Amino acid sequence: MVVRTTEITSSLGSWFIKYEKVGNAEVTDATITAGGSTGTDTKTDNEQGNTTDTSADTGSDNSGSSSSFAVGGGSSSEQLPLEITDYGWYMNEVSSYDDSAYIDFCTMIHNPNENLIAEFPKAIVTVKNGDGSILATEEQTGSIIMPGDTITLCGMFSMPIADITDDAQIVFDVDWSDFTSGNSLYDAVKTTDFTFSNVSERSSNDENFITGEITNNSATDLDTVNLSIVLRKDGKIVYMENTFVDSLKAGKTKAFEFQRYHSWPEHDTIECSAMTW
């Protein structure tokens, strides 16, 4: 088979080449041949141009592939949508001088697929009035979710205090860019490849701290890790925050610190989670 390249793009550490077959072509010195090829015509989903971005609540499939490495022996024929397993929000303290309120939120997103990586998962938060009108909306995008893994995405948005009424509600949704069966850039690092130790709280004057250590148990040196804490009271999320840890090499441990100039909301557990960024 003789083909002509129409487009070459790079995405997440892999190269994707779109091509078209050339009929009645002549082989010359400028023709490049693929070693070992038997004439099989193979195209990935990316070469076919599948770039649909669909939210999870539609139940529609998103497709994609990468040539870098296989997870679990190949991709599944069925693509399951990402799932929200938990969520919460916290409204920061406001004074009589403030016109806007700042609201932190977190969303736990699970990838139920056995062989497919979810690329660029997105938590979508929408505040609606009692009559259904939109008061505010915000999105927070992550990097990847490995098969069977669950990540925590944290974000923040602001809205006028006058718009906050008793019948206002916050709605959470999830979206993603694509599914792929391979990804060389993040090298299959999961949230379970991180462990936490020495997590504790301390106070100093008007400052309050949550500190601890994070260990990268994977075989990959990571440039940046997104680390989140979630505080719960009787199982309910009452506070969330995230920070970044740079240059966390394979097998190494680094200290982390969260700082707050107000008291932490009343809580009985501290949950820590991390993901590649």
N, C-alpha and C positions, 0 to 999 in steps of 0.2 A: 504494500500500500504506500502511495506517495501522498504526502500532506504538505500544506503550506501554513505556517504560523500566522495567526491573525491577531493574537493579543497575548502578552506575557505580563503577569501580575505576581506580586508577592504579598502573602497574608500569613501572619502569625508564624513566621519563620519558614514557610514553605513556598515553593514556586508553583504557579498554576499556568499552564500553557493551553490556550484555545487554538484549535486548528480546523482546517477544512480539507477534505479530500480533493486531490487534483486528478482529473480524468485525462487519459492519453498523455501522461507526462513522460518526458524523456529523462533518463538518468545520466547526469553529467558529472564532471569533477566537483561541482559545487553542491551536489546532492548529499545530504547527511542521512545515513542509514542507521537503524537501531540494531545493535548486535543481538543475535539470537531471536529476532522477531520472526514469527511465522505468518504474519499478515493479519493477526487478530486486531479487530477494530475496537479499541477500548477507550471509553470516555468516562471521566468522573462526573459527579453531579455538578461540580463547579464549572467544568467545561461545557456542560449543557446549559449553564446560565441560570441555575436555580438560586435565586437570592431573595426569596420571599421572606419577609419579616412579619410573623404572625403572633398575636398574643395567645397566651395559654388558654383563655376561656373560650376560644373559638373551636378548639380541638383540631385545628388544621396542622398538617405536617410541615416541618422545616427540614430541608435536606442539605447535606454538604459532605465533603470528604477531604482528607489530606493524605499525602503519600508518605508521611514521615514514620509512623509506627502504629501498630495495631494494638488495640486494647481488648483483652478477653477473646482473642481469636477471630476478630472480624466484626463488621457492623450488623446490627439486627435489621430485619426487613420492616419491623414496626417501630415507629418513633413515638415514644410516649411524651406528652407535654410535661414541662416542669411543674412542680407542686409547691405551694406555700404551706409549710408545716406549722408556722407560728409567726406572730408579729406583735408589735407594741409601739407605743409612742409616749413621749414625755414633753409636757409644756414647761419651758423654763419660766422662772419667776418674772413677773412684770410689775412695774410700779405705776403710779398715777401719771407719771411723765411719759410713759411709753405709748406710742401709737400702734406698734406692731408686736405680735407675739412670735417667739421662735420655738418651733416644735421639732424635737428630735424623733426619729423613728428607726425601727429595725425590722427586717424581714428575713426569715429563715426559708431558704429555697432549696428544694430537694430535686435531684436528677434521678428518676426511677429507671432509666435505661441501663441495661447491663453492659453495653458495648459502645455507647455513644457519649461523647463529650459535648456538653453544652457550651457554646462560645458566647461571651459577652451577655451573661444573664442580667436582667434588669428588673429592679423593684420599682413599681409605679404606685404612687400614693395620690389619692384624689380626695379633697374635702368637698362635701356636698351640703347644701342647705336643705331644709326640710321640704322645700318645693322642688328639689332636684337640681337647682342651679349650682354651677361650679364656683366654689369660693377660692380654691387654690389647688395646684397640682405640682408634683415634683417627681423626678426620676433619679435613681442611683444605679449605676452600671458596674458590674464586677468583671472579672477576667474570664474564668472558666469554672465549670462544675464537672468534676470527674464522674464516671458512671457510679451510681449508687451513693454518691456523696451529697452532703448538705452544707451549704455555706450560709454565713450571716452577713447581710448587707446593711450598713447604717448610713443614714443621711439626715438632712435637716432642711426645713423650709420655713418661711415666715408668711404671716398674713395679718391684715388689720384686726386689731382687737375688737372693733365694732362689728366685725363679721362673725365672731364666735358666739353662737347662740345655743340654746339648750337642744334644739332639734338638728344641729349640724352633726354630720357623721364623717368618719374617715374610712375610705374604701381602699383596700390593698389588691394589687394585681401583679402579674409577673409576665415578662416577655423575654425573648432571647434573639440573638442574631442568626445562629445556625447550629446544626449538629454536625459533628465530625467524628470519624473513627480513629483519628490520629492527630497528634499535636507535639511537635518537637520542642517548641519554645518553653513550655512549662514541664515537660518530661514527666507527666503522670503524677505530679505531687498532689496529694489529697489533704483535706483538713485533718484527717486522722494521722497524718505524718508529723503533726506538731503535738508536743506535750507541754504542759505548764507546771511550774513548781514555785514554792515560796510565795504564793499569792497572799497578800496581807493588806491591811488598811492602817494608815497612821494620820495624825493630825498635827499641824503646827500653826499656831495662831489662827488666822482666818483661812488657812489652806488645808485641804484634805487630799489625801493621796491613796491610790490603789497601785501597788507595785507587785512585781513578780518576775519570773524568768520564763522564756520560751525556748524550746529546743527543736531544731530541725532534724528529724529522724530519717529524712529521705537521703538519697544518694546524690542530690542535686544542690549546687550552690545557688542561692536565690538572691537576686539583687534587691527586691523589695517584698515585704510581707505585710498584708493588711491585717491588723490585730484588733479584735473587738471584745468589749466586755458587755455583759448583760446582767443587770441586777434584778432579782426576783423577790417578791414577798408573797408567801403562801402560793407559790407557783405562778403568780402573775408578774409579767414584765413591768417594772416600774422605772427603769432607767437604762440607757444604752449610750455607748460612746466608742469611737474607734481611733486608732493611731497607726503609724507606720514604723516598721523596723527595717532598717537598711542593712544590706550585705550580711545575710544570715547563711553562713556556709553549712555544707552537709555535716551533720553530727555535732554542730556547735550550739552553744547556749548563749543567749543575750538577755540582759535585764530590760524591763519595760516599766513605764510609769504613766499613770493617768492623774491629772491634777485638776482640782475644782476649788473655787473660792467660796462655794456654799457647801452646806452639809449634803452628804449623799442622801437621796430618798431612803426611807426606812426599808430595809431589805434583810433577808436571811440567807441568800445564796449569791455567789458571784460566778458567772459562767464566762469562760474565755474561749475564743475561737479565732482561727487564723486561716488565711488563704493566700495563695500566690497572687501577685499583683503585676 
